[in-house]
């Protein structure tokens, strides 16, 4: 049985402009020990999906709609009272955030904060908590952990702080670690180190990782499977090889073509034109329709459903009418040329 | 033993001897003249109390509670002076080079401002004097001398600040009045800051309806003229020190509430609060351990400035006869007592008035210095 099962997750926010359907019917599973990547542009609902799993959607204005289902080891999390949700949070599921600069409380030492998590979740004595905390810092690759333990966040570099955040997330031995753009705020060499660390920890502890990013390079480096999200929906799923070698959805294709150095046959980058539409007012029909070089009249008329493209691995799905009518694919269509 | 040698200079018996007999002298000779002479001055003050007031000091342990408190203050004071003078400079240096938190950084910024440091030292000394009043005061503040021969005497050796119209020693009354005024200021502000911090943090953190209701209530309390409210409340009850402390404390919480709410509103959006949620911390833990410590800096400034305000307000109430009731001296009542004889006996009103000005000024200067030190935007 899979570790986490998300069924038809809908997270809506009521705003002045109307109902924002930030996550609009997302279903996926995370298996034990696997690393699943969620990729997509800003505003696609990746972070909202992650926060929904954590039960951290501010309410009001947000709400995880009651028809959604999030099962962790078979236990339903949607509609769980705050007190029992808190037991799951940080204990079984932990989360690492994007901005390591501000994710640590500036007035306490990092050790103090790790200790706090350990004392709270594992009910350890403070002295034992210190020992384990130092071990954790060592495990996430912080040199001289015994001294770093007593330092303040502002004395550490961004990469160090992100390591501390990971150590805090690990302090309770979670089965699932949700990492929301853990490397976005770091420079490239540090990014690689943090990703390596995540992969290593996942392998050593058998911990599943849900990695959220807008960077396909990050996905290629550490993930087993990938979900591509666009406009609150999943538009394509598959193994990393499938998404990179034979992307099926034009959006996934566009994302790949916009990576520097991988765009075949030229020096120019091919960005996807336009930007993600507003979640208050998703376009009718295919939500990617107006940015898609292949779009034809059927694309505005009907909303495509997730279907299995031919020759895919089990679980490979694509939300595009091209899987039904492959001849409609415009061979030479370059993004930006339209 | 290892520890005591590392932190304290115990390497030489002569050092220990000089440090205990004349604390501060060693520091003066090593170039820390201001600090050293200050400590030496405090030490000589303690020495004078023990020698000149031995009859009171020796019986203080069995005396009334304020004598016990004064004895405790004296003991702790002597101990801290010794600790300070024995503290080895090397240990102090090592510590200052180690981990430097926000508070350590603020302290190093604060000590750069001479004005603020002098103000803080003055306030500390005034509080020390207030605590030691039972030993320091030459006379009983309520004891009347002969109304025929000792009334309205000018400053002299026996009565350094003169006597009032009831032949009471003004210096003794000034010292005892300091106790009342400073205690009222301190306790009332503690009450208001505690209430304000909790309400403000809850209001800012919860948001929504809770916030709206609390803030409208705050608006209501603020829109009411405070002095009128105070006079109205005091008029209903028998005036007493407890009533005044309670009333002053319970009418001042709206300002800190607003301050803390504003801080919390911006802090709760910071990622470490979200990370705290993600780690499964409870709401009360997030408020008490993560939000309030981060909102502490402006609160300390507000509290320091608030004590000054409260002392002035208490003096005003006492001047109007609504505060501390005679014969208990407070600076406000003393100013009021002397106003009929201002021309003939200026000393009765002038000295308590000066004391109010000095203390409030020092609180405000120290508060400004704290603000500069704690607010990184003002730090150059």
Interface residues (C-beta under 8 A of the other chain):
Chain A: X54 X56 X60 X86 X87 X88 X89 X90 X91 X94 X95 X97 X98 X99 X102 X103 X104 X105 X106 X107 X108 X109 X116 X117 X120 X121 X150 X151 X152 X155 X165 X168 X169 X172
Chain B: X99 X100 X101 X102 X208 X270 X271 X272 X274 X275 X276 X277 X278 X279 X280 X281 X282 X285 X289 X290 X293 X294 X296
